Amino acid sequence: MPEIVIVGAGFSGLCVGIRLLRRGIRDFVILDAAESVGGVWRHNTYPGVAVDIPSATYSYSFEPNPHWSRAFAPGEEVRAYAEHCATKYGLRPHLRLNTRAEKAVFDPAADRWRISTSDREFEARFLVCAVGPLDQPRNPEIPGLDAFTGKIVHTARWDHGHELDGRRVAVIGTGASGLQVIPEIAERAAHLDVYQRTPIWVLPKVDFGIPPAVRRLFRLFPPAQRLVRLVTTLVSEIVMVLGIVHYSKAPFLVRGTELLCRAHLRRQVPDREIRRKLTPRYGFGCKRPSFSNRYFPAFTRPDVTLVTEPIERVTASGIVTRDGVERPVDTLVLATGFKILQPGATPPFPVVGLGGVELGEHWDRERYHAYEGLSVPFAPNFWMMNGPYTVTGASWFSIIEAGTTHIVRVVAEARRRGARRVAVRRGPHDAFTADMRRRMKGTILAQPSCARSNSYYFDRRGEAPYIRPQSGLYVWRRSRTFDLDDYEYTR
């Protein structure tokens, strides 16, 4: 039986494995339900899928990728980067693919986790859940959806065998995925109806092909790419941290960004009524914004209709809105995102700790909380990457690396002390949680307008435990300096 089980072979799980190997810890396995690595980038292959931050920032800091073809890399290149990292850092022997984790139960007598999977049962001293939040597609709760006789496709599970050319297509959802796929579908469908519940803030996208000469420079002289990464990271940090996290201290940054977004919309959409429908009525940052130069122009096409009237029901061959209008549909595309802050999604499988407490049910009942976004007192020897209060800073990779550094430090310390059980102490855990909730009051997420955003940042209570109200730089430093004695080690 392995000493450590990591669930998830996306970038989070791969990073945990890489850092363990660097510490000389080789007794671990990485489980994943898919047939290959990549996580969300393995599943999301819809037309137009790409990163929504600059490519230079979207990679491990220790493994820059000089081969990105564009400033905003297409999804297939990101997936190839994951495969590259798995091979280069020797993770292939540790992978257990086509193996879905179904339940994990802590055995207090043995101080070990018993993990039931679709293949077999694993037993391990330590368990790391590294399944990303964008894992389980969420279907809208619309009456009649099951009765639709046409083709239904979710953006997170795209069917490349289904042709869109010449068909009448409807897209439900205008979030980050919808923003990317809608322009692609508009160019192929006979007619496209876009059903929008909440508009999205859209920034101009400074995207361009990276010339071969520049890629060659990055490959031969990595400091050049690291400099670009530093610049793009700083710009993103200023917008994310100063504008959103410290909104009460610098509201002008949010207001200035909103003006830029509105100007972008005015330049691309001359029709005043369409512009009104596409303009958010909530503050920038309440909901995940994005970059695009093609999204708004799609609504100026004569064969694209923006529908903002609420959907009443789906019929066998169309969609009926509240005003009684039925629009025929051949193919229904669900760009409706993922299950995140709800039982069965965070964590993505039942995790039963001390006293029979199941983590997902506990969080749903008692509010979300986790020390440094990673651990709770009643689940010893367990960490959850991408848990409550983790998302901040310029890049998902900075979050991953900070969480991984934290976990590997504690695992190494437990091994050094010969500890069978390690659990975060109640005092540090509660102090961290109280600090996060206090800091959240100064963010844009505490503003009343956010109630209109329909954002996955918020749970059913209207709280936003998805976001960590601190800078990415602070979280990076904290992962390297937190007191290891904030954990209790039992021999």
Phi, psi and omega per residue, in radians:
M1 nan 2.405 -3.122
P2 -1.242 2.693 3.074
E3 -1.262 -0.604 -3.058
I4 -2.299 2.314 2.995
V5 -1.976 2.224 3.068
I6 -1.944 2.215 3.137
V7 -1.809 2.053 -3.136
G8 2.012 2.130 3.133
A9 -1.950 0.572 2.943
G10 -1.454 -2.847 -3.076
F11 -1.154 -0.509 3.100
S12 -1.166 -0.904 -3.122
G13 -1.109 -0.691 3.113
L14 -1.099 -0.695 -3.122
C15 -1.158 -0.693 3.081
V16 -1.040 -0.799 3.128
G17 -1.067 -0.759 3.139
I18 -1.076 -0.792 -3.107
R19 -1.183 -0.616 3.077
L20 -1.102 -0.791 3.130
L21 -1.080 -0.661 3.122
R22 -1.149 -0.466 3.082
R23 -1.503 0.019 -3.125
G24 1.432 0.257 3.140
I25 -1.739 1.972 -3.018
R26 -1.986 -0.152 -3.034
D27 -1.549 1.291 3.128
F28 -2.608 2.786 3.007
V29 -2.277 2.675 3.091
I30 -2.043 2.029 3.137
L31 -1.665 2.517 3.024
D32 -2.671 2.457 -3.121
A33 -1.264 -0.382 -3.089
A34 -1.442 3.026 -3.122
E35 -1.610 -0.036 3.117
S36 -2.686 2.982 -3.099
V37 -1.440 2.984 3.065
G38 2.155 -0.342 3.077
G39 1.025 -2.189 -3.087
V40 -1.050 -0.509 -3.139
W41 -1.432 -0.230 2.995
R42 -1.414 -0.625 -3.074
H43 -1.490 -0.682 -3.052
N44 -1.537 1.777 -3.121
T45 -2.230 0.386 -3.111
Y46 -1.126 2.746 3.140
P47 -1.011 2.279 3.106
G48 1.560 -0.007 -3.080
V49 -1.115 2.333 -3.118
A50 -2.799 2.907 3.067
V51 -1.199 2.677 3.126
D52 -1.997 0.379 2.906
I53 -2.341 2.853 -3.113
P54 -0.992 2.442 -3.077
S55 -1.002 -0.637 -3.088
A56 -1.036 -0.511 3.133
T57 -1.522 -0.347 -3.019
Y58 -1.621 1.240 3.087
S59 -2.955 2.871 3.042
Y60 -1.106 2.486 3.129
S61 -1.122 -0.498 -3.107
F62 -1.579 -0.036 -3.126
E63 -2.469 1.205 3.111
P64 -1.103 2.551 -3.118
N65 -1.897 1.888 -3.119
P66 -1.422 0.043 -2.987
H67 -1.773 0.057 3.108
W68 -0.965 2.336 -3.112
S69 -1.509 -0.340 -3.090
R70 -2.391 2.849 3.084
A71 -1.083 -0.569 3.016
F72 -2.057 1.783 -2.953
A73 -1.167 2.434 3.034
P74 -1.201 2.718 -3.029
G75 -1.003 -0.679 -3.098
E76 -1.082 -0.594 3.108
E77 -1.225 -0.590 3.110
V78 -1.183 -0.725 3.098
R79 -1.106 -0.725 3.108
A80 -1.095 -0.605 3.095
Y81 -1.123 -0.691 3.094
A82 -1.095 -0.764 3.113
E83 -1.083 -0.720 3.118
H84 -1.036 -0.814 -3.108
C85 -1.142 -0.702 3.124
A86 -1.057 -0.664 -3.138
T87 -1.342 -0.879 -3.059
K88 -1.034 -0.678 -3.047
Y89 -1.681 0.238 2.982
G90 1.229 0.612 -3.108
L91 -1.575 -0.237 -3.059
R92 -0.948 -0.779 -3.130
P93 -1.136 -0.314 -3.092
H94 -1.632 -0.150 -3.072
L95 -1.387 2.418 3.000
R96 -2.222 1.503 -3.066
L97 -1.453 2.971 -3.073
N98 0.952 0.598 -3.113
T99 -2.285 1.832 -3.080
R100 -1.624 2.168 3.040
A101 -1.244 2.255 -3.072
E102 -1.969 -0.513 3.126
K103 -2.922 2.542 3.077
A104 -2.289 2.291 -3.108
V105 -2.259 2.261 3.120
F106 -1.473 2.256 3.105
D107 -1.709 1.818 -3.060
P108 -1.203 -0.401 3.134
A109 -1.248 -0.637 -3.115
A110 -1.779 -0.123 -3.056
D111 0.920 0.812 -3.137
R112 -2.417 2.742 3.059
W113 -1.689 2.414 3.041
R114 -1.958 2.013 -3.018
I115 -1.930 1.992 3.082
S116 -1.502 2.350 -3.141
T117 -2.289 3.051 3.101
S118 -1.184 -0.255 -3.068
D119 -1.864 -0.783 -3.057
R120 -2.927 -3.107 3.059
E121 -1.815 2.331 3.059
F122 -1.871 2.619 3.048
E123 -2.218 2.329 -3.063
A124 -2.630 2.646 3.054
R125 -1.201 -0.805 -3.083
F126 -2.083 2.543 3.132
L127 -2.268 2.268 3.076
V128 -2.130 2.092 3.040
C129 -1.596 1.930 -3.100
A130 -2.046 0.513 3.071
V131 -1.402 2.177 -3.099
G132 -1.181 2.840 -3.129
P133 -1.212 -0.413 -3.122
L134 -1.662 1.138 -3.010
D135 -2.067 -0.762 -3.042
Q136 -1.821 1.924 -3.140
P137 -1.014 2.473 3.129
R138 -1.912 2.106 3.053
N139 -1.568 2.472 -3.138
P140 -1.202 2.577 3.109
E141 -1.572 1.429 -3.101
I142 -2.061 2.211 3.124
P143 -0.991 2.376 3.057
G144 1.552 -0.028 -3.087
L145 -1.034 -0.664 -3.126
D146 -1.229 -0.325 -3.097
A147 -1.534 -0.110 -3.109
F148 -1.150 2.249 -3.067
T149 -1.668 -0.119 3.082
G150 -1.442 -2.824 -3.126
K151 -1.621 2.278 3.049
I152 -1.960 2.232 3.135
V153 -2.286 2.269 3.006
H154 -1.639 2.466 -3.103
T155 -1.029 -0.503 -3.120
A156 -1.409 -0.113 3.121
R157 -2.433 1.064 -2.987
W158 -1.179 2.423 3.094
D159 -1.765 1.773 -3.094
H160 -1.318 -0.177 3.090
G161 -1.468 -0.136 -3.120
H162 -1.672 2.152 -3.122
E163 -1.460 2.421 3.087
L164 -1.805 -0.277 -3.072
D165 -1.032 2.234 3.074
G166 1.344 0.076 -3.111
R167 -1.733 2.813 3.025
R168 -1.641 1.997 -2.991
V169 -1.992 2.512 3.005
A170 -2.135 2.334 3.048
V171 -1.964 2.207 3.048
I172 -1.826 2.045 3.128
G173 2.039 2.320 -3.139
T174 -2.301 0.722 3.036
G175 -1.535 -2.684 -3.052
A176 -1.090 -0.698 3.126
S177 -1.245 -0.764 3.119
G178 -1.047 -0.698 3.141
L179 -1.025 -0.605 -3.119
Q180 -1.461 -0.652 -3.012
V181 -1.477 -0.493 -3.072
I182 -1.032 -0.838 3.105
P183 -1.070 -0.575 3.126
E184 -1.182 -0.777 -3.136
I185 -1.179 -0.665 -3.112
A186 -1.003 -0.560 -3.114
E187 -1.386 -0.203 -3.050
R188 -2.009 -0.590 -3.034
A189 -1.324 2.690 3.021
A190 -1.171 -0.673 3.052
H191 -2.689 2.516 -3.140
L192 -2.210 2.191 2.975
D193 -1.841 2.236 3.113
V194 -1.939 2.080 -3.129
Y195 -1.711 1.963 -3.065
Q196 -1.918 2.167 2.996
R197 -1.596 -0.794 -3.113
T198 -2.361 2.179 3.106
P199 -1.196 2.853 -3.088
I200 -2.076 2.506 3.016
W201 -1.270 2.240 -3.080
V202 -2.193 2.196 3.098
L203 -1.720 2.690 3.030
P204 -1.042 2.497 -3.084
K205 -1.840 1.938 3.118
V206 -1.485 1.318 -3.054
D207 -1.910 2.506 3.138
F208 -2.872 2.748 3.054
G209 -1.245 2.390 3.126
I210 -1.515 2.043 -3.075
P211 -1.025 2.575 3.103
P212 -0.936 -0.615 -3.137
A213 -1.125 -0.658 3.122
V214 -1.219 -0.724 3.098
R215 -1.080 -0.667 3.107
R216 -1.137 -0.695 3.087
L217 -1.062 -0.807 3.132
F218 -1.045 -0.656 -3.109
R219 -1.250 -0.713 -3.077
L220 -1.493 -0.428 -3.108
F221 -2.377 1.352 -3.069
P222 -0.916 -0.549 3.113
P223 -0.981 -0.504 3.123
A224 -1.117 -0.758 3.123
Q225 -1.229 -0.601 3.111
R226 -1.132 -0.581 3.092
L227 -1.159 -0.757 3.090
V228 -1.074 -0.734 3.123
R229 -1.059 -0.731 3.141
L230 -1.067 -0.763 -3.109
V231 -1.142 -0.857 -3.117
T232 -1.135 -0.597 3.108
T233 -1.164 -0.755 -3.134
L234 -1.101 -0.747 3.134
V235 -1.091 -0.787 3.139
S236 -1.127 -0.691 3.124
E237 -1.093 -0.701 -3.124
I238 -1.068 -0.791 -3.122
V239 -1.211 -0.827 -3.051
M240 -1.238 -0.843 -3.004
V241 -1.475 -0.950 -3.108
L242 -1.206 -0.729 -3.072
G243 -1.343 -0.739 -3.013
I244 -1.724 -0.907 -3.093
V245 -1.225 -0.729 -3.139
H246 -1.861 0.772 -3.083
Y247 -0.985 -0.726 -3.074
S248 -1.123 -0.414 -3.142
K249 -1.615 -0.443 -3.091
A250 -2.441 1.035 -3.122
P251 -1.113 -0.376 -3.112
F252 -1.117 -0.473 3.122
L253 -1.177 -0.739 3.094
V254 -1.144 -0.780 -3.127
R255 -1.112 -0.715 3.112
G256 -1.119 -0.685 3.112
T257 -1.163 -0.664 3.095
E258 -1.110 -0.699 3.097
L259 -1.084 -0.701 3.108
L260 -1.099 -0.748 3.126
C261 -1.115 -0.730 3.140
R262 -1.161 -0.676 3.100
A263 -1.129 -0.677 3.091
H264 -1.070 -0.751 3.119
L265 -1.130 -0.754 3.140
R266 -1.093 -0.688 -3.127
R267 -1.144 -0.553 -2.985
Q268 -1.763 -0.335 -3.107
V269 -2.221 1.800 -3.113
P270 -1.286 -0.455 -3.089
D271 -1.263 2.097 -3.057
R272 -1.134 -0.684 -3.106
E273 -1.195 -0.712 3.094
I274 -1.145 -0.690 3.097
R275 -1.054 -0.716 3.133
R276 -1.057 -0.744 -3.133
K277 -1.185 -0.515 -3.089
L278 -1.573 -0.008 -3.114
T279 -1.619 2.112 3.122
P280 -1.097 2.623 3.079
R281 -1.942 0.435 3.103
Y282 -2.343 2.884 -3.078
G283 -1.260 2.587 3.072
F284 -1.053 2.202 -3.135
G285 1.871 -0.311 3.075
C286 -1.107 -0.557 -3.128
K287 -2.292 2.666 -3.104
R288 -1.026 2.069 3.073
P289 -1.465 3.119 3.109
S290 -2.708 3.117 3.138
F291 -2.053 2.379 3.037
S292 -2.918 2.495 2.978
N293 -1.890 -0.070 -3.045
R294 -1.983 -0.271 -3.054
Y295 -1.160 -0.979 -3.109
F296 -1.058 -0.782 3.140
P297 -1.040 -0.415 3.120
A298 -1.040 -0.534 -3.089
F299 -1.452 -0.036 3.057
T300 -1.620 -0.081 -3.133
R301 -1.340 2.530 3.130
P302 -1.220 -0.321 -3.114
D303 -1.743 0.284 3.085
V304 -2.182 2.260 3.123
T305 -2.069 2.206 3.056
L306 -1.601 2.082 -3.106
V307 -1.948 2.071 3.119
T308 -1.938 -0.109 3.041
E309 -1.166 2.306 -3.089
P310 -1.017 2.521 3.093
I311 -1.316 2.281 3.095
E312 -1.634 -0.757 3.140
R313 -2.889 2.844 3.018
V314 -1.864 2.367 3.097
T315 -1.801 -3.058 3.136
A316 -1.096 -0.495 -3.038
S317 -2.352 0.290 -3.125
G318 -3.027 -2.980 -3.135
I319 -2.216 2.283 3.130
V320 -1.874 2.196 3.093
T321 -1.663 3.001 -3.018
R322 -1.079 -0.428 3.129
D323 -1.419 0.070 3.087
G324 1.569 -0.036 -3.132
V325 -1.402 2.308 3.043
E326 -1.931 2.237 3.130
R327 -1.959 2.205 -3.106
P328 -1.193 2.545 -3.102
V329 -2.434 2.355 2.973
D330 -1.661 -0.760 -3.099
T331 -2.227 2.251 -3.130
L332 -1.911 2.046 3.139
V333 -1.807 2.162 3.141
L334 -1.728 1.825 3.052
A335 -1.826 0.969 -2.941
T336 -1.842 0.271 2.966
G337 1.340 -2.613 -2.953
F338 -2.340 2.748 2.971
K339 -1.339 2.241 -3.093
I340 -2.253 -1.395 -3.056
L341 -1.544 1.283 3.122
Q342 -2.822 2.739 3.132
P343 -1.014 2.449 -3.118
G344 1.569 -0.173 3.120
A345 -2.054 -0.693 3.120
T346 -2.236 1.644 -0.030
P347 -1.324 2.915 -3.035
P348 -1.397 -0.024 3.054
F349 -2.615 2.736 -3.111
P350 -1.053 2.261 3.087
V351 -2.140 1.919 -3.021
V352 -1.856 2.013 -3.110
G353 -1.737 -2.611 -3.109
L354 -1.102 2.511 3.115
G355 1.213 0.265 3.135
G356 1.263 0.310 -3.116
V357 -1.375 2.145 3.086
E358 -1.581 2.208 -2.943
L359 -1.055 -0.823 -3.104
G360 -1.093 -0.758 3.114
E361 -1.140 -0.697 3.127
H362 -1.074 -0.820 3.137
W363 -1.096 -0.724 -3.130
D364 -1.136 -0.574 -3.091
R365 -1.489 -0.688 -2.966
E366 -1.886 0.057 -3.032
R367 1.528 2.596 -3.091
Y368 -1.349 2.440 -3.138
H369 -2.853 2.618 3.048
A370 -2.992 2.362 3.120
Y371 -1.097 2.140 -3.081
E372 0.928 0.416 3.133
G373 1.308 0.241 -2.948
L374 -2.254 -0.578 -2.993
S375 -2.497 2.741 3.120
V376 -2.280 2.642 -3.038
P377 -1.076 -0.569 -3.033
F378 -1.551 0.111 3.080
A379 -2.166 1.411 -3.116
P380 -1.127 2.706 3.040
N381 0.997 0.483 -3.068
F382 -2.375 2.408 3.027
W383 -2.385 2.533 3.109
M384 -2.089 1.883 3.013
M385 -1.097 2.536 3.065
N386 1.153 0.544 3.101
G387 -1.467 -2.864 3.131
P388 -1.040 2.461 3.088
Y389 1.052 0.908 3.083
T390 -2.109 -0.506 -2.959
V391 -1.436 2.062 3.078
T392 -2.870 3.019 3.026
G393 1.390 -2.926 -2.956
A394 -1.479 -0.499 -2.964
S395 -2.517 2.568 3.045
W396 -1.061 -0.530 -3.113
F397 -1.187 -0.577 3.090
S398 -1.173 -0.618 3.080
I399 -1.152 -0.798 3.140
I400 -1.037 -0.832 -3.067
E401 -1.170 -0.641 3.108
A402 -1.143 -0.810 3.131
G403 -1.090 -0.716 -3.137
T404 -1.153 -0.718 3.093
T405 -1.029 -0.780 3.118
H406 -1.014 -0.900 -3.066
I407 -1.085 -0.834 -3.072
V408 -1.188 -0.572 3.052
R409 -1.057 -0.774 -3.102
V410 -1.235 -0.728 3.110
V411 -1.051 -0.787 3.137
A412 -1.105 -0.686 3.124
E413 -1.179 -0.697 3.102
A414 -1.091 -0.713 3.113
R415 -1.172 -0.673 3.131
R416 -1.107 -0.660 -3.120
R417 -1.509 -0.082 -3.099
G418 1.204 0.547 -3.069
A419 -1.438 2.358 3.029
R420 -1.483 -0.492 -3.102
R421 -2.347 2.401 3.070
V422 -2.395 2.274 -3.126
A423 -2.523 2.493 3.113
V424 -1.140 2.427 3.135
R425 -1.267 2.625 -3.080
R426 -1.084 -0.709 -3.082
G427 -1.056 -1.002 3.117
P428 -1.048 -0.649 3.133
H429 -1.076 -0.864 -3.092
D430 -1.183 -0.613 3.127
A431 -1.153 -0.726 3.110
F432 -1.096 -0.797 -3.118
T433 -1.072 -0.783 3.130
A434 -1.090 -0.676 3.135
D435 -1.144 -0.727 3.126
M436 -1.092 -0.785 -3.112
R437 -1.170 -0.575 3.082
R438 -1.210 -0.795 -3.124
R439 -1.128 -0.544 -3.100
M440 -1.061 -0.430 -3.115
K441 -1.164 -0.350 -3.141
G442 -1.677 0.083 -3.093
T443 -1.629 2.922 3.058
I444 -1.085 -0.437 -3.080
L445 -1.203 -0.274 3.097
A446 -1.546 -0.070 -3.129
Q447 -1.319 2.496 -3.089
P448 -1.004 -0.543 -3.087
S449 -1.094 -0.392 -3.110
C450 -1.145 -0.354 3.120
A451 -1.098 -0.349 -3.132
R452 -1.645 0.075 -2.974
S453 -1.547 -0.334 -3.072
N454 0.901 0.856 -3.033
S455 -1.661 2.510 3.083
Y456 -1.319 -0.038 3.021
Y457 -1.139 -0.410 -2.983
F458 -1.810 2.535 3.059
D459 -1.632 -3.028 -3.059
R460 -1.181 -0.261 3.107
R461 -1.542 -0.105 -3.068
G462 1.494 0.168 3.074
E463 -1.592 2.809 -3.074
A464 -2.106 1.126 -3.127
P465 -1.327 0.002 3.106
Y466 -1.249 -0.514 -3.028
I467 -1.750 2.446 3.017
R468 -1.747 2.050 -3.039
P469 -1.421 1.001 3.071
Q470 -2.537 2.903 -3.110
S471 -1.345 2.726 3.079
G472 -1.103 -0.629 3.120
L473 -1.113 -0.731 3.129
Y474 -1.115 -0.768 -3.128
V475 -1.105 -0.700 3.085
W476 -1.015 -0.831 -3.132
R477 -1.184 -0.696 -3.111
R478 -1.089 -0.660 -3.128
S479 -1.101 -0.397 -3.128
R480 -1.705 -0.197 -3.011
T481 -2.211 -0.085 -3.134
F482 -1.047 2.651 -3.082
D483 -1.260 2.064 3.128
L484 -1.081 -0.372 3.100
D485 -1.423 0.083 2.915
D486 -1.188 -0.243 3.032
Y487 -1.798 2.634 3.041
E488 -1.790 2.255 -3.081
Y489 -1.925 2.126 -3.103
T490 -1.941 2.147 -3.124
R491 -1.588 nan nan
